[in-house]
Amino acid sequence: MIKIALFGVALNSNNYGCSALGISQIDMLQKIAVSLDLNVEYHVFSGESSAILTPLSNYIRTDNIVFEKIVRFRTGLRGIIQLRKAISKCDLVIDLTYGDSFSERRDL
């Protein structure tokens, strides 16, 4: 099984653009995995929980999505060590950085 870490991904956000980007990212990666006959597990590093997976199952496969805890300031060094361990278990890391903000125009 290939484990893919996803950062900067929101699957259930009030910013529908971020949610659409996250959902479509997993859908696209899953289609590639199926075409290559690969078994993939997606590790989503966000503040979201697995409670949001039920409504998402209408759009994407959800039985291969795992939510990982992200580092909070109060966890300090221990949180960073836990984050590093979780990332090191993955084979690939993708960071979308909530990508829709790249399309915003900012006048200086």
Secondary structure by P-SEA (a helix, b strand, c coil): cbbbbbccccccccaaaaaaaaaaaaaaaaaaaaaabbbbbbbbbcccccccccccccccccccbbbbbcccccccaaaaaaaaaaaaaccbbbbccccccccccccc
